[in-house]
Amino acid sequence: MTRTRAYEVAVRAEAALGEGPTWDAEAQRLIWIDILGSRVFTYDPVSGRRTVLATEQHVGAAKPRAGGGLVVNLRDGVGLYGAGPEDFHWLHRDPVPGRRANDAAVAPDGALWTGTMRYDEAPGGGTLSRIAPDGTVTAVLDDVTVSNGTGWSPDGRLMYYIDTPTRRIDVFDFDSDSDSDGQQATNRRPLAVIDEADGFPDGLTVDADGCVWVALWDGGAVRRYTPSGTLDRVVELPVPRATACTFGGADLTDLYITTARTGLEAPHPLAGSVLVVPGAGKGLPQPPFAG
């Protein structure tokens, strides 16, 4: 196992709950969010240009859409943005008092897999659902506490998933040819378990070698696990609350890491910033939402 501290600061910020980094291949920019700040940010690493979009609700995830715009996982459901902030409509609206959106990911077939959780993190109060491009919703898991990282193996035959309080990175068999009856993801089992002293697993990304990179909340690190579940690399960070990671850049070799400062009495100056590890590995192209 190797350890490194070779991070740089991509975006210096003070996000309360920075999350959901996503590389927008079409625009060659990073998309990331501040859940509690109700903001969607973009960052162009070549020009340094940054943008911000204010959402009317807490936002758990924002992903690029095919043809432009964004799909967003909001407190009350999933919405679509077009060319500008005024071009918005709901794709699926399902408000539940005390519940909010959390992480989401786009599957190889262009569907959005969305997670929710209770604000009070009550056990079993969250869900994992599949949102088809036409807005059709399929319930996948209904006994989730804090729905977090979701990703797929390079061949699309495995799906990785994290319900944070379990301290597990789980793996499912995935059938991309399913008729979306809720059985696309089956045979759930643990890939790896995080020891209590090492923090909680949060967001994840999968690289071109099929390895799973996981951000550790209260662990101050990002870990890489092989497809067999072996820990083989640790990126040590100066901030305790790493939230998620993704590969970006023209060659998908730079690992971007979002962080949070919420709940910290004396946050590190970089807490809430986006960090980057240049040349960390080789990522997979992320499909846009097909809706």
C-alpha positions as CSV (number, residue, x, y, z in Angstrom):
1,M,0.0,0.0,0.0
2,T,1.2,3.5,-0.8
3,R,0.5,6.8,0.9
4,T,0.8,10.3,-0.6
5,R,0.1,13.9,0.4
6,A,0.5,15.2,-3.1
7,Y,-2.6,17.4,-3.2
8,E,-3.0,20.9,-4.6
9,V,-5.8,23.4,-4.1
10,A,-8.0,23.6,-7.2
11,V,-10.7,25.9,-5.8
12,R,-10.2,27.7,-2.5
13,A,-13.7,28.0,-0.9
14,E,-15.6,27.8,2.4
15,A,-18.4,25.5,1.3
16,A,-20.4,24.2,4.3
17,L,-20.9,20.8,2.7
18,G,-19.0,20.6,-0.6
19,E,-20.0,17.5,-2.5
20,G,-20.6,15.8,-5.7
21,P,-17.6,16.6,-8.0
22,T,-18.4,15.6,-11.6
23,W,-16.3,16.1,-14.7
24,D,-18.4,17.6,-17.5
25,A,-16.5,16.2,-20.6
26,E,-18.5,18.3,-23.1
27,A,-17.6,21.6,-21.4
28,Q,-14.3,20.4,-20.0
29,R,-15.1,21.7,-16.5
30,L,-15.7,20.5,-13.0
31,I,-19.2,20.6,-11.5
32,W,-19.5,20.5,-7.8
33,I,-22.0,21.6,-5.1
34,D,-22.5,23.0,-1.6
35,I,-25.5,21.0,-0.3
36,L,-26.3,23.3,2.6
37,G,-25.4,26.4,0.7
38,S,-27.9,25.5,-2.1
39,R,-25.3,26.3,-4.8
40,V,-24.0,24.5,-7.9
41,F,-20.5,25.6,-9.0
42,T,-18.4,25.0,-12.0
43,Y,-14.6,25.4,-12.4
44,D,-12.6,25.4,-15.6
45,P,-9.0,24.3,-14.7
46,V,-7.5,25.7,-17.9
47,S,-8.9,29.2,-17.7
48,G,-9.7,29.3,-14.0
49,R,-13.2,30.5,-14.8
50,R,-15.8,29.8,-12.1
51,T,-19.6,30.1,-12.1
52,V,-22.3,29.6,-9.5
53,L,-25.9,28.7,-9.7
54,A,-28.2,29.3,-6.7
55,T,-30.9,26.7,-6.3
56,E,-34.1,27.3,-4.3
57,Q,-33.6,24.2,-2.2
58,H,-30.8,22.2,-0.8
59,V,-29.1,20.4,-3.6
60,G,-27.6,16.9,-3.2
61,A,-26.1,16.4,-6.7
62,A,-25.8,18.1,-10.1
63,K,-24.9,16.2,-13.3
64,P,-24.6,17.3,-16.9
65,R,-27.4,16.5,-19.3
66,A,-27.0,15.3,-22.9
67,G,-27.4,18.3,-25.1
68,G,-26.6,20.8,-22.3
69,G,-28.0,21.8,-19.0
70,L,-28.1,20.0,-15.6
71,V,-30.1,17.4,-13.8
72,V,-30.2,18.2,-10.1
73,N,-31.2,16.1,-7.0
74,L,-33.1,18.6,-4.9
75,R,-34.8,18.4,-1.5
76,D,-38.2,17.8,-3.0
77,G,-37.2,15.7,-6.0
78,V,-35.3,15.8,-9.3
79,G,-35.3,18.8,-11.6
80,L,-33.9,19.9,-14.9
81,Y,-32.1,23.1,-15.8
82,G,-31.7,24.2,-19.4
83,A,-29.6,27.0,-20.7
84,G,-30.1,29.3,-17.8
85,P,-31.2,29.6,-14.2
86,E,-34.7,30.5,-15.2
87,D,-35.1,27.5,-17.5
88,F,-36.1,24.9,-14.8
89,H,-38.8,22.3,-14.4
90,W,-39.4,19.3,-12.2
91,L,-38.8,15.9,-13.7
92,H,-40.0,14.1,-10.6
93,R,-41.3,15.8,-7.5
94,D,-41.8,13.8,-4.2
95,P,-41.5,16.1,-1.2
96,V,-41.2,14.3,2.2
97,P,-41.1,16.4,5.4
98,G,-37.7,16.1,7.1
99,R,-36.0,14.4,4.1
100,R,-33.6,15.8,1.6
101,A,-31.6,14.8,-1.4
102,N,-28.1,13.5,-1.2
103,D,-25.6,12.0,-3.7
104,A,-26.6,10.8,-7.1
105,A,-24.9,9.2,-10.1
106,V,-25.6,8.6,-13.8
107,A,-25.5,4.9,-14.8
108,P,-24.0,3.7,-18.1
109,D,-27.5,3.7,-19.7
110,G,-28.0,7.4,-18.9
111,A,-30.5,7.0,-16.0
112,L,-30.0,8.9,-12.8
113,W,-29.6,6.9,-9.5
114,T,-30.6,9.2,-6.7
115,G,-30.2,9.0,-3.0
116,T,-32.1,10.6,-0.1
117,M,-31.7,10.9,3.7
118,R,-33.4,12.4,6.7
119,Y,-32.0,15.7,8.0
120,D,-31.8,14.0,11.4
121,E,-30.1,11.0,9.9
122,A,-32.8,8.7,11.3
123,P,-31.9,5.0,10.5
124,G,-33.8,3.8,7.5
125,G,-35.2,7.2,6.6
126,G,-33.6,7.4,3.2
127,T,-33.9,5.8,-0.2
128,L,-32.1,4.9,-3.4
129,S,-34.1,5.2,-6.6
130,R,-33.6,5.0,-10.4
131,I,-34.9,7.9,-12.4
132,A,-35.3,7.1,-16.1
133,P,-34.8,9.8,-18.7
134,D,-38.6,10.1,-19.1
135,G,-39.0,10.6,-15.4
136,T,-40.2,7.0,-14.6
137,V,-39.1,6.2,-11.0
138,T,-38.1,2.8,-9.8
139,A,-37.5,2.2,-6.0
140,V,-34.3,0.3,-5.5
141,L,-33.6,0.5,-1.8
142,D,-36.0,1.8,0.9
143,D,-34.1,1.2,4.1
144,V,-31.2,3.6,3.7
145,T,-29.9,6.0,6.3
146,V,-27.4,8.2,4.4
147,S,-27.4,7.4,0.7
148,N,-24.0,8.2,-0.7
149,G,-21.4,7.1,-3.3
150,T,-22.6,5.2,-6.3
151,G,-20.6,4.0,-9.3
152,W,-20.1,1.3,-11.9
153,S,-17.2,-0.9,-13.0
154,P,-15.6,-0.3,-16.4
155,D,-17.6,-3.1,-18.0
156,G,-20.8,-2.0,-16.4
157,R,-21.4,-5.4,-14.7
158,L,-20.9,-4.2,-11.1
159,M,-22.4,-1.3,-9.2
160,Y,-20.7,0.1,-6.0
161,Y,-22.8,1.8,-3.3
162,I,-22.3,3.4,0.1
163,D,-24.9,3.8,2.9
164,T,-22.5,5.8,5.1
165,P,-23.4,4.6,8.7
166,T,-22.8,1.0,7.7
167,R,-19.1,1.8,7.2
168,R,-19.2,-0.5,4.1
169,I,-18.5,-0.1,0.5
170,D,-21.0,-2.5,-1.1
171,V,-21.0,-4.1,-4.5
172,F,-23.9,-5.4,-6.5
173,D,-24.2,-7.4,-9.7
174,F,-25.6,-5.0,-12.3
175,D,-27.7,-5.9,-15.3
176,S,-27.7,-3.0,-17.7
177,D,-30.2,-4.9,-20.0
178,S,-32.8,-5.1,-17.3
179,D,-36.3,-3.8,-18.0
180,S,-35.8,-1.4,-15.0
181,D,-38.1,-3.4,-12.7
182,G,-35.9,-2.7,-9.8
183,Q,-33.7,-5.8,-10.3
184,Q,-30.9,-4.1,-12.2
185,A,-28.8,-4.3,-9.0
186,T,-28.8,-7.6,-7.2
187,N,-26.6,-9.8,-4.9
188,R,-25.5,-7.1,-2.6
189,R,-22.4,-7.9,-0.6
190,P,-19.5,-5.9,1.1
191,L,-16.4,-5.0,-0.9
192,A,-14.7,-3.4,2.0
193,V,-15.4,-2.3,5.6
194,I,-13.9,0.9,7.1
195,D,-12.7,0.7,10.7
196,E,-14.3,3.0,13.1
197,A,-11.0,4.9,13.7
198,D,-10.6,5.6,10.0
199,G,-13.9,7.6,9.5
200,F,-17.0,7.0,7.4
201,P,-17.1,6.2,3.7
202,D,-18.8,9.0,1.7
203,G,-18.6,9.6,-2.1
204,L,-16.8,7.3,-4.5
205,T,-15.5,7.1,-8.1
206,V,-14.3,4.1,-10.1
207,D,-11.2,4.3,-12.3
208,A,-10.3,2.7,-15.6
209,D,-8.6,-0.2,-13.8
210,G,-11.9,-1.0,-11.9
211,C,-10.5,0.3,-8.6
212,V,-12.8,2.2,-6.2
213,W,-11.7,5.5,-4.8
214,V,-13.6,6.5,-1.6
215,A,-13.6,9.8,0.3
216,L,-13.5,9.4,4.1
217,W,-15.7,11.7,6.2
218,D,-13.8,12.4,9.5
219,G,-11.0,10.3,8.0
220,G,-9.0,13.0,6.3
221,A,-8.2,10.8,3.3
222,V,-9.3,9.3,0.0
223,R,-8.6,5.5,-0.3
224,R,-8.3,3.3,-3.4
225,Y,-9.5,-0.3,-3.2
226,T,-8.9,-2.9,-5.9
227,P,-11.8,-4.8,-7.4
228,S,-11.0,-7.6,-4.9
229,G,-11.4,-5.1,-2.0
230,T,-7.8,-4.7,-1.1
231,L,-6.7,-1.3,0.1
232,D,-3.7,-0.3,-2.1
233,R,-3.5,3.5,-1.9
234,V,-4.2,6.3,0.5
235,V,-4.2,10.0,-0.3
236,E,-3.8,11.9,3.0
237,L,-5.5,15.3,3.3
238,P,-5.1,18.3,5.6
239,V,-8.9,18.5,6.3
240,P,-10.9,15.8,8.2
241,R,-14.1,15.9,6.1
242,A,-13.4,14.6,2.6
243,T,-16.8,14.1,1.0
244,A,-16.4,12.8,-2.6
245,C,-14.0,12.5,-5.5
246,T,-13.9,12.2,-9.3
247,F,-11.3,12.1,-12.1
248,G,-11.2,15.1,-14.4
249,G,-9.0,17.1,-16.8
250,A,-8.5,16.6,-20.5
251,D,-7.1,13.1,-19.9
252,L,-9.1,12.2,-16.8
253,T,-6.0,11.8,-14.8
254,D,-6.5,14.4,-12.1
255,L,-8.4,13.4,-8.9
256,Y,-10.7,16.2,-7.6
257,I,-11.8,16.0,-4.0
258,T,-14.6,18.0,-2.4
259,T,-14.5,18.8,1.4
260,A,-16.8,20.2,4.1
261,R,-16.5,22.5,7.1
262,T,-19.9,22.0,8.6
263,G,-19.9,20.8,12.2
264,L,-16.2,21.7,12.8
265,E,-15.5,24.0,15.7
266,A,-12.2,25.2,14.3
267,P,-12.1,24.2,10.6
268,H,-8.8,24.0,8.7
269,P,-8.4,27.0,6.3
270,L,-8.9,24.6,3.4
271,A,-12.0,23.0,4.8
272,G,-14.8,23.5,2.2
273,S,-12.3,23.8,-0.7
274,V,-11.8,21.6,-3.7
275,L,-8.5,19.8,-3.7
276,V,-6.8,18.0,-6.6
277,V,-4.2,15.3,-6.9
278,P,-2.6,15.7,-10.4
279,G,-1.8,12.5,-12.2
280,A,-3.4,10.3,-9.6
281,G,-4.7,7.7,-12.0
282,K,-7.0,7.2,-15.0
283,G,-10.7,7.8,-14.7
284,L,-13.6,6.6,-16.7
285,P,-15.7,8.9,-18.9
286,Q,-18.9,9.7,-17.1
287,P,-22.1,9.6,-19.2
288,P,-24.5,12.6,-19.1
289,F,-28.1,12.2,-18.0
290,A,-30.0,11.1,-21.1
291,G,-33.2,13.1,-20.2
